[in-house]
Amino acid sequence: MRKLLFLTGALLLAHAAHAAEAGKVIFVAGAAKIAAVAATLDAPVGEGELLSTGADGYIYIKTIDNGLFILRPNTQARIASYHIDADNPANTRIKLELLSGVARSQSGQAVKLARQNFRFNTPVAAIGVRGTDFTVFTDSNTSRVTVLSGGITMSGFAGGCRPEGTGPCEGTAARELSAAQRGQLLQLQRGQAAPQLLQGNSSLVPDVVAPPRGDEPGKIGSVSAPAAPNEPSLDPRKNVTLEAEKASQQAATQAQTVKPTTPDAGASKPPLLITVPDAPKVTEPTPPVVVVVPPVVVPPVVEVPPVVVVVPVEPTTPPLPPKEISWGRFTAIADSPATSSLSKAGTERLGMTEDFVLFRSRSGSTFATPVQGSVAFSLASSEGYIRNLDGSEKAAVTLQNGQLSMNFDKASFSTQLEALTQTSDVYKLATTGKITKDGIFSSLSNNSKTNNMSVTGALNDLNSAAYIFQGSPDAKHVINGATTWKK
């Protein structure tokens, strides 16, 4: 009986150990540890164990559902939980935690079946997935994420979104990013109400902060340019030229007219002899020789009519109108219903704030940003709202004294405006940033008194533009809105 109890306890311990195993190491390089032990190939990785890499360290972990969790240099992370219920995926619970550095997560089969129960936490953000491959950078105050395939949703820890929770956080403060939004990333800083959608500035992208190794699974390599076709040899080219000249000379020779020759006037004819029978021979004088010269025949000159080359006129296609920029409010505020949804047929979404979304139509000609010159715009129309960080209701503000200027020589922009509240308080907002080649512009930071808002916008043409913004003019308020500008 004691032996049976011992065997039963051993089996239960073995099952618990298996259940606690989240994956195993399939590649390790440089300084890398699992808990306090150096990581080795095929080493198991248990739930809750601290994973860390040094300045040259990499760990590739294959999870028990064939997913991937990759740590790059100077990174600390853990697989907090990896409980899989294959019979009832609703009971699956998976949570990854990135404490600092850069990590990449590629969803396994269990995650794809229970995406609502997957969570990727950083010190400031919660990330959920749609069956995804994504890369994250974080430190104690800022997190950034880019998507290789699928899509993610990102939210700060506020309201009902808590670090101890499971699954993606949803609500007005959550923002989505998909692989279709190439060149863009989501950034969340401590204290911000919602993540910002930014252009992929090279210094911010996780793959630039800690580049992948050349053997990282799924890494996209460089594409070589197609080789140029071989040039023909010089000798055949010379032969073709000589043959063409020879043919031209023959044609000219055949076209010449051969004139008839005139008989030689000095030629003599045989003498004319006359014989008279039975009479003395009388020599008569030789009659004069009459030379008949045939007339010279001159061939008629044939005039060749001039060759008139008619160049066909190709029909001209009228130029496409420029792509249209538009914005709307996707939340209802007080008695004001929403004016837009998060998607709009025939458009691409350029960015979002707490309440507003910016679109650009897919049809039409793409604006090409000039490389020289400058242009300044005036505020034409706008809508904005202010709220206290303590959670009080939002109130409308009047946006005034707006300025927007573009410096195409430096591919940069600057903008500022004032928000006038219903109680006559005035808050000043300003920022600077970069312009891309297709007319999209966005701010790169908002962590100073002079740069206290983030902007995402686009040029319609050199006469109009639009942008959405969100900023904190002080430690107590958040203002977000949308604007239209005219030259």
TAJOTA-V505166 format. One record per backbone hydrogen bond with DSSP energy under -1.0 kcal/mol. NH is the residue of the N-H (numbers start at 1). CO is the residue of the C=O. E is the energy in kcal/mol with one decimal. If there is no record, write none. Layout:
# TAJOTA-V505166
nh-><NH:NH>
co-><CO:CO>
e-><E:E>
This chain:
# TAJOTA-V505166
nh-><5:6:7:8:9:10:11:12:13:14:15:16:17:18:19:20:22:23:24:25:26:27:29:33:34:35:37:39:42:43:45:47:48:49:51:52:53:54:57:58:59:60:61:62:63:64:66:68:69:70:71:72:74:76:77:78:80:81:83:91:92:93:94:95:96:97:98:99:100:101:103:104:105:106:107:109:112:113:114:117:118:119:120:121:122:126:127:128:130:133:134:135:136:137:138:139:143:144:145:146:148:149:152:153:154:155:158:161:165:174:175:177:179:181:182:184:185:186:187:188:190:192:196:198:200:201:204:205:208:209:210:216:219:238:239:240:241:242:243:244:245:246:247:248:249:250:251:252:253:254:255:256:267:279:323:326:328:330:333:336:339:340:347:348:350:351:353:357:358:359:360:361:362:365:369:375:377:378:380:381:383:385:386:387:389:391:395:397:398:400:403:404:405:406:407:408:412:413:414:415:416:417:418:419:420:421:424:427:429:431:433:434:435:436:439:441:442:443:448:452:454:456:457:458:459:460:461:465:466:467:468:469:470:471:472:478:479:480:481:482:483:484:485:486:487>
co-><1:2:3:4:5:6:7:8:9:10:11:12:13:14:15:16:45:45:62:43:60:60:58:52:37:50:34:32:25:40:23:20:79:46:77:33:75:31:54:29:71:27:69:24:67:22:63:106:61:104:59:102:54:100:51:97:78:95:93:88:89:83:117:81:119:78:121:76:76:138:136:70:134:68:132:65:108:109:110:114:115:94:127:96:125:155:120:153:151:149:105:146:103:144:101:142:188:137:186:135:133:133:177:128:175:126:156:158:162:171:154:152:150:178:180:181:198:145:196:143:141:189:187:185:183:199:201:201:205:205:206:213:216:234:235:236:237:238:239:240:241:242:243:244:245:246:247:248:249:250:251:253:264:276:365:359:357:355:336:333:329:329:344:360:358:358:356:328:351:326:348:324:346:321:437:406:404:486:484:484:482:480:395:478:476:388:386:384:420:418:416:377:414:375:412:373:407:433:405:431:403:429:400:427:398:425:421:419:417:415:413:442:411:440:436:457:434:455:451:430:470:468:441:466:439:464:464:485:458:483:456:481:454:479:452:387:471:385:469:383:467:381:465:378:463>
e-><-2.4:-2.2:-2.4:-2.6:-2.5:-2.3:-2.3:-2.1:-2.4:-2.4:-2.4:-2.4:-2.5:-2.3:-2.6:-1.9:-2.8:-1.4:-1.9:-2.5:-2.7:-1.2:-2.0:-2.9:-3.2:-3.6:-2.1:-2.4:-2.8:-1.9:-3.1:-2.7:-3.0:-1.5:-3.6:-2.1:-2.0:-2.9:-1.3:-2.5:-1.9:-2.7:-2.0:-2.6:-1.6:-2.0:-2.1:-2.2:-2.2:-2.7:-2.6:-2.2:-2.2:-2.4:-2.5:-2.4:-1.0:-1.8:-2.7:-2.7:-1.6:-2.6:-2.0:-2.5:-2.4:-2.7:-2.8:-2.0:-1.6:-2.1:-2.1:-2.4:-2.5:-2.6:-2.8:-2.6:-2.0:-1.4:-1.2:-2.0:-1.4:-1.8:-2.2:-2.8:-2.5:-2.9:-2.2:-2.5:-1.8:-1.9:-2.3:-2.3:-3.0:-2.7:-2.1:-2.0:-2.4:-2.6:-2.0:-2.2:-3.0:-1.6:-2.7:-1.9:-3.0:-2.0:-1.4:-2.3:-1.5:-1.3:-2.5:-2.1:-2.3:-1.7:-1.6:-1.4:-2.5:-1.9:-2.4:-2.6:-2.8:-2.5:-3.4:-3.1:-4.0:-2.7:-2.2:-1.3:-1.8:-2.0:-2.4:-1.5:-1.9:-2.1:-2.5:-2.2:-1.6:-2.4:-2.6:-2.0:-2.1:-2.5:-2.5:-1.9:-2.1:-2.3:-2.1:-1.8:-2.1:-2.4:-1.3:-1.0:-1.2:-1.0:-2.0:-2.0:-1.8:-2.0:-2.1:-2.9:-2.3:-1.8:-1.6:-2.8:-2.6:-1.1:-2.6:-2.4:-2.5:-3.5:-2.1:-2.3:-2.7:-2.3:-2.8:-1.7:-3.2:-3.3:-3.0:-1.5:-2.0:-2.4:-2.9:-2.0:-2.7:-1.8:-2.5:-2.1:-2.6:-2.5:-2.6:-1.2:-2.4:-3.0:-2.9:-1.9:-2.1:-1.8:-1.9:-2.2:-2.0:-2.2:-2.6:-3.0:-3.1:-2.8:-1.6:-2.1:-2.7:-2.0:-1.8:-1.8:-2.2:-3.0:-1.6:-2.3:-1.7:-1.6:-1.6:-1.6:-3.0:-2.1:-2.9:-2.2:-1.9:-2.0:-1.4:-1.8:-1.9:-1.7:-2.4:-2.4:-1.7:-2.8:-1.4:-2.3:-3.0:-2.0:-2.1:-2.5:-2.7:-2.8:-3.1:-2.5:-2.1>
